[in-house]
Amino acid sequence: MGYLDGFKVTFNRLFDERVTGDYPNQKRPKPERFHGRHVLNRYEDGMEKCIGCELCAGVCPAKCIYVRGADNRPDEPVSPGERFGYVYEINYLRCIHCDLCVEACPTEAITETKMFEFSFANRLDAIYTKDELLVDDDGRPKKQPWELWHEGDDLNTSGWMRATASAGRAAQEGRAEWSGELGYGVRAPEVGQSAALEASEAAESGTTGEEHD
């Protein structure tokens, strides 16, 4: 094939239907349980949910979370408990977005958004501090200049965790097990599969769900 034939192939392809999207102006919709950049949440009254227990740091397989707690001042408490997260850092050069930190958190303080596009010009920017992770006064993530946010990326953070609470049982369908969040209130529980689970448990126990004399 001569080089002119190659140009012919290229020219003909100009009129074919495009198979690529206009990224980053348009992004494909993400599933509700997508794991992205973390946020530190607040209660509806503005109090921080993090109590500085360090369970998220202990369970992290990538060792990318650093937490240090401090005692609340009685006259100016930061969280409802005795302690709060005084230092909270996540190194996104190491984070694998496994969401184990979300599972380990006893107060639902740490969750993940749908935003995952980072473009760091400085390695220090990849280490997010508490000031960057903590939601603002409207309960929304604090968006950094190097992040690519689109509509909906800050909604339904870690939705899969709410769907399976408590303890990963789908039988929690229809039960609002998640505490209220600043700017969102009490999020609605997701659809589970409790009917199938209850039928399975009944079969394993040798019952049909009905009482017998």
N, C-alpha and C positions, 0 to 999 in steps of 0.2 A: 504494500500500500504506500503510495506516495504521500508527501507531506500535504498536498492539496486535498487528498481524500480525508486526511485527519481533520483538516479544517471543516470539511463538509459534515463530518460526524458532529463536531462541536456546534456548528451552526444549526443543525437540525434539532439538537437538544435544547436550544434556546426556546423552542415553542412547546416543549413538553411540560406537563403539569409539575409544579414544584412539589418536592417531597419534604422539604425542610421548612421550619417555621421562622418567624421574624424574631428570633431570640437576640437580645434580651428584652425587646419591647413587648413580646408576647411569650408567656411561659405556660407550659402544660399544667393543667390542674393537678394538685397533689392529693393523695388520699388523706383522710382525716387523721390517720395514725402515723403520718410521716414524721420522722425525727429530724429536727433542724436545730437552730441556735436556741440555747437555753434562755429562760427568764427566771428571776426570783419574784415570787408573787407576794401580794399583800391581801389582808382581809378587807372586807368591805368598809371597815372603819378607818382604813389606812395603815393599821399596824402590820409590821412585817411578819410573815409566816415562819421564816427561818429562825431556829432556836440555837443554832451553832452546835448541833450534836455531833457533827462530823461523820455521820453514817454514810452520806453520799460519797465522801472522800474515801472511806474505808472500803466500800463495795466497788469502787471504780476500777476496772481491770487495766485501764490505760494510765492510772495514777496521774490524771490531769487536773484533779480538783484539790484545792487547798482551802481549808476552812479553819478558822479559829473563833471560838465563842467568847463572850464576855458577859458578866453579870449586868442585868438591867438596873438602872437607877430607879429607886422607888418613886421619885418625883417626876422622872421623864423616861418611862419605859418605852423601848423600841418595839418589843414583841409582847404578847400577852403572858408569856411564861417568865421563868426566873432568869433565862439567858437569851441572848440574841446572837446572830451571826455578825461578829465584829469585822472579820476578814473573810472574804469569799472570792476566790479566783478560779477561773477555768482556762486552761491552756488548750486552745483549739488547734494547735499544731500536733496535739497528741490525742484529742478526743475522737472516739470512734462512734459516737451517737448511738450507743447501745441502749440508753434509757434506763440502765440499772439504777442510776442515781434517783430517778423519779420513783421507781419501785421502793427504794430503801427509805425515802423521806417520810417520816411519821406525820408531818404537818402539811404535806402537799405544797411545800414552798418552792421546789425546783421543778419546772416543767419545760417542755421544748416546743418551739414555734415551728412553722413550716419553712422558714428562711434558712437556706444553706449556702448561698453564694457569698463567699468572702474573697476579698482581693486586698491582701495586706502588702503595703509598701515597706512596712517596718515590722520585724518579728515581735517587738514589744506590743504592737497592736493586737496580736493574736492572743495575748493574755488578758482576758476580760476581768475587770475588777467588779466589786460589788456595785459601785456607782453606775457601771455600764449594764450590769445584769438586772438590777432592781427596776421594776416597772415604774412608770411615771405616775403623776397624780390622777391620771385617768385610767390607770391599770394597763396601759399599752407599753410595749417594749420601747426602750430608748434606742432609736435607730442611729447607727454610726455611719460616717461618710463612706466607708469602704464596703458597706452592705447593700445588696440589691433587694429591696423590698417591693413586693407587689400586693395588690389587694387580696386580702384573705390570708396572708402569710402569718398574721398575728392572731388568727381565730382558732378555736378548738385546740388549744395547746395540749399536747399529749392526750388526745381524746381516747386513745385505746386504754389508757390507765383508768379512766373513769368508767369505761365500758366493762372492765373486768373486776373492779373493786367490789367486794372486799376479798382479798386473798386470791384473786384470779378466778373467782367462780362466776360463770355466766348466769347463774341463778339470781344475780343482782339486777337483772333487767327490770327497768321501771323504778328502781330505787335511787334516789339522789344521795349518794354516799360522799359526794365531793363537797367540801366546805365552800362557802361563798368567796368570791374574788372581787377585788376592787375593779369597778368598771364593767363587770360581767354579772355579778350576783351569783346565785347558785345555778350552775350550768345544768341543763337537762340531761338525764341519763341517756346513754345510747341504747339502741336495740340490741338485746342479747339473744341467747337461745336457751332460755330457762326451761321451756317445755321439753325440749329434747334431753336436756341434762337431767331433769327430774324423772323422765321415763327411764333413762339409763340407770339412775341410782335405784329406782324402784325394782328394775329387773335384777340388779346385782344383789339387792337385799331379799329378793324372792317375794316382793309384794307388788300389788297393782295400784297402790295409792288409796285403796279402800280399806276400811276397818272390817275385820272379821271376828266373830265370836269364837 
